[in-house]
């Protein structure tokens, strides 16, 4: 890649709800990827993370979020910036091999036509 786009974090509940309302999602064993229209046309890629109590206790949820954060940092620079992204942890997120999660993320992004080379 010539230049890495800036990545920002979604923090407002309204932005999470807007992404969920779009209805576009990719479900994988390790996570759920939701895609919504970007809040405003900006050169930055925006993403958010969430892990409910279904994932486990606080330690397990934090591990799941760390793994999703690493996945986003690695692969979201290859995504289009016209969308907002939300990664939702599942109960397998803390224990699934990272390579499997990476492959699922790439497959999901390609299927949803947000992958750019």
Residue pairs with C-beta under 8 A, 6 or more apart in sequence:
1 77
1 78
4 77
5 43
5 44
5 45
5 77
5 81
6 43
6 44
6 45
7 44
7 45
7 46
7 47
7 72
7 73
7 76
7 77
8 44
8 45
8 46
8 47
9 46
9 47
9 48
9 49
10 16
10 19
10 46
10 47
10 48
10 84
10 86
11 48
15 39
15 46
15 48
15 84
16 48
16 50
16 86
18 36
18 37
18 39
18 84
19 34
19 35
19 36
19 48
19 84
19 85
19 86
20 34
20 36
20 86
21 36
22 34
22 35
22 36
22 37
24 34
24 35
24 36
24 112
25 32
25 33
25 34
25 35
26 32
26 33
26 35
26 108
26 109
26 111
26 112
28 101
28 104
28 105
28 107
28 108
29 90
29 92
29 96
29 100
29 104
30 90
30 92
30 93
30 96
30 100
30 101
30 104
31 68
31 71
31 87
31 88
31 89
31 90
31 93
31 101
31 104
31 105
32 87
32 88
32 90
33 85
33 86
33 87
33 88
33 105
33 108
33 109
33 112
34 85
34 86
34 87
34 88
35 83
35 84
35 85
35 86
35 112
35 114
36 83
36 84
36 86
37 82
37 83
37 84
38 46
38 81
38 82
38 83
38 84
39 46
39 84
41 82
42 81
43 81
44 81
45 76
45 77
45 79
45 81
45 85
46 84
46 85
47 72
47 76
47 84
47 85
47 86
47 87
48 84
48 85
48 86
48 87
49 65
49 68
49 69
49 72
49 86
49 87
49 88
49 89
50 86
50 87
50 88
50 89
51 61
51 64
51 65
51 68
51 88
51 89
51 93
52 61
52 88
52 89
53 61
54 91
55 61
55 64
55 89
55 90
55 91
55 93
55 94
56 64
56 91
56 94
60 94
61 89
63 94
64 89
64 93
64 94
65 89
67 93
67 94
67 98
67 101
68 87
68 89
68 93
70 98
71 87
71 98
71 101
71 102
71 105
72 85
72 87
74 102
75 102
75 105
75 106
75 109
76 85
78 109
78 115
78 116
78 117
79 85
79 109
79 114
79 115
79 116
80 114
80 116
83 114
93 101
106 115
109 115
